[in-house]
Amino acid sequence: SLTIGIVGLPNVGKSTLFNALTKNDVLAANYPFATIEPNIGVVGVPDTRLTRLAEIFGSERVVPATVDFVDIAGIVRGASEGEGLGNKFLANIRESDAICQVIRAFKDENVVHVDGKVSPKDDIETINTELILADLQTIEKVLPRLQKEARVKKDVQPKVKAVEEAKAILDEGRTLFSAGIAQGTEQAALLHDLHLLTTKPFLYVFNVDEEELTDEAFKDEQRALVAPAEAIFLNAKLESELAELDEADALELLRSVGQEEPGLATLARVGFDTLGLQTYLTAGPKEARAWTIKKGATAPEAAGVIHTDFQRGFIKAEVVSFDDLVEAGSVAEARARGKARMEGKDYVMQDGDVVEFRFNV
Ligand code: GDP
């Protein structure tokens, strides 16, 4: 499955955040016999629609989609120079599908900042510089050979052009993602086998003081720093406290700081979206469940997530949108109202589709 690597300077609250994430580990909660790797947190993507479906279908349990966070050892200035920890760090990032930077915004004299002052802008620059330098090194290693090859092989020319353009962007101190060369674009496809770091989607977690959770002007400033990447604001210490409370107490604590849901819930949802994923829903007496698919997946591909046989033997999918189902109150009533659609193999799954597959075995 796809993973999000958590990176950041030392002492910004990564471990605190990661501990809170693992306290919410749905694997630990739902699958007590699963092997859990110490540096991976599997977090449920909160979805209130599942609770509603469970009511309609009388489901025994609810199974949310999940997103995997990987705790990557702390970045240090000079990581791209590649000695020891630096190499391992970059290799870990290379294996992640998205990069989540934890940025310190909280002020606390008792917690030392590696660079002596709290400055989100400088910290973001420090981390991005290491990633950019690593990508430049990769490019400098392959570009001369590619340029030579392109002189005799015309079909290599588009790739050379893409690599040269990427180099120009990186030389300006910009990440490829922020310049719009993100995974899924044609240019990123041409760069694919270079395994660059900065084409990965980025998201930013600002570890803020409680007062800043509701400080819209402050948050807008940080959002502007990281756009087009998403920014999430949370207090890591508060998150780890929330993870220990029951739902009612957690809600009360959240309300006291002006929040509706835990920052981790937002992080899971935004992270899931950043990975290019979406869900569709199934429900029955046993469970109401969200299944993970890539955005743009077709009905047979979606069926394949449940079982490869479902994809191979796919006939059609009966689809009711969640809103129509809730309004009708049951699948039978939705059918009677003409709200249940029979979709074939070319159908592209939509968010909120409640599905039953028909297939040959
Ligand atoms: P890491 O090095 O990035 O993993 O940082 P840690 O999670 O170990 O946190 C470093 C220190 O900062 C610890 O003493 C934490 O208790 C403290 N810390 C973490 N998050 C917060 C926060 O939101 N507010 C305050 N005041 N301290 C925090």
Boltz pocket constraint, residues with backbone or C-beta under 6 A from the ligand:
constraints:
  - pocket:
      binder: B
      contacts: [[A, 8], [A, 9], [A, 10], [A, 11], [A, 12], [A, 13], [A, 14], [A, 15], [A, 16], [A, 17], [A, 74], [A, 106], [A, 107], [A, 108], [A, 111], [A, 207], [A, 208], [A, 209], [A, 234], [A, 235], [A, 236], [A, 237], [A, 238]]
      max_distance: 6.0
